[in-house]
Amino acid sequence: MRTTTWYSGFAKSASHFCGRPRTFALAVGVIAAWILTGPVFGFSDTWQLVINTGTTIVTFLMVFLIQNTQNRDTEAIQIKLDEIIRATKGAHNALLDLEELEEEQLDAFRRRYQALAALARESAEDTGTPEA
């Protein structure tokens, strides 16, 4: 079941478009055109204001588009990881949905796993290492 809001669809399309080399080249072209028109406009305050305003607006809007795309990607990765944990025999199901815990709870899990990792390195009891 795929349902997307207009904003999610727009954000996804915009992020794909903006991430292309042609779009980067277009942005470089706009900057080059702005620089080349400097002498025509006498490097005036208005000439500088045009690029400052334009880049500020684009940056402001892109932050929201990028954040939306990043949030969706991160959520999808978390769901996939949760499914791998759930489906793996012997995995600790307490790790499911870990990203929803408070910082103190995450720190406690991190300390436990750091201790397990240190113990495994000391005793050389591991399921296999790249060096083996």
C-alpha positions in Angstrom: 0.0 0.0 0.0 1.7 3.1 -1.2 0.2 6.4 -0.3 2.2 9.6 -0.5 1.2 13.1 0.5 1.8 15.8 -2.1 4.6 17.2 0.1 6.4 13.8 0.3 6.2 13.3 -3.4 7.3 16.8 -4.1 10.2 16.6 -1.6 11.4 13.3 -3.1 11.2 14.6 -6.6 12.9 17.9 -5.7 15.7 16.1 -3.8 16.4 13.8 -6.8 16.4 16.8 -9.2 18.6 18.9 -7.0 21.1 16.1 -6.4 21.9 15.7 -10.1 25.1 17.1 -11.7 23.1 19.2 -14.2 21.5 21.0 -11.3 24.8 21.7 -9.7 26.1 22.9 -13.1 23.0 25.2 -13.4 23.8 26.7 -9.9 27.4 27.3 -11.0 26.1 28.9 -14.1 23.8 31.2 -12.1 26.7 32.3 -9.9 28.9 32.8 -13.0 26.3 34.9 -14.7 25.9 36.9 -11.5 29.7 37.5 -11.3 29.8 38.5 -15.0 27.0 41.0 -14.5 28.9 42.7 -11.7 30.6 45.3 -13.9 27.4 46.0 -15.7 25.7 46.9 -12.4 28.8 48.5 -10.9 29.0 45.9 -8.2 26.2 47.8 -6.5 24.5 46.9 -3.2 21.4 45.8 -5.2 23.6 43.5 -7.3 24.9 41.9 -4.2 21.5 41.7 -2.6 20.1 39.7 -5.5 22.5 36.8 -5.0 22.3 37.0 -1.2 18.5 36.9 -1.2 18.3 34.2 -3.9 20.8 31.9 -2.2 19.2 32.5 1.2 15.8 31.6 -0.1 17.0 28.5 -1.9 19.0 27.3 1.1 16.0 27.9 3.5 13.7 25.9 1.3 16.2 23.1 0.6 16.7 22.6 4.4 13.1 21.4 4.7 13.2 19.3 1.5 16.4 17.6 2.6 15.2 17.1 6.1 12.0 15.4 4.9 13.9 13.1 2.6 16.4 12.3 5.3 13.7 11.6 7.8 11.9 9.2 5.4 15.2 7.4 4.5 16.2 7.0 8.1 12.8 5.7 9.1 12.9 3.2 6.3 16.3 2.0 7.3 15.2 1.6 10.9 12.2 -0.4 9.9 14.4 -2.7 7.8 16.9 -3.1 10.6 14.0 -3.9 13.0 12.8 -6.6 10.6 16.3 -8.1 10.4 16.5 -8.2 14.2 13.0 -9.6 14.5 13.7 -12.4 11.9 17.1 -13.4 13.2 17.1 -16.3 15.6 18.9 -15.4 18.8 18.7 -11.7 18.2 17.8 -9.4 21.1 14.3 -8.2 20.3 14.7 -5.5 23.0 16.7 -3.7 20.3 13.7 -3.2 18.1 12.6 0.4 17.8 15.7 1.5 19.8 15.7 4.9 18.1 12.6 5.8 20.2 14.4 5.5 23.5 15.6 8.4 25.6 19.3 9.2 25.6 20.0 7.6 29.0 18.4 4.3 27.9 20.5 4.4 24.7 23.6 5.1 26.7 22.9 2.0 28.9 22.5 -0.2 25.8 25.7 1.3 24.3 27.7 0.6 27.5 26.4 -3.1 27.6 27.4 -3.7 24.0 30.8 -2.0 24.4 31.4 -4.3 27.4 30.4 -7.3 25.3 32.7 -6.2 22.5 35.6 -5.7 24.8 35.0 -9.1 26.4 34.9 -10.7 22.9 38.1 -9.1 21.9 39.9 -10.2 25.1 38.7 -13.8 25.0 38.9 -14.1 21.2 35.5 -15.6 21.3 33.8 -14.1 18.3 31.7 -15.4 15.5 34.5 -14.5 13.1 36.6 -11.5 12.3 38.0 -10.1 9.0 41.5 -11.1 10.2 40.5 -14.8 10.8 
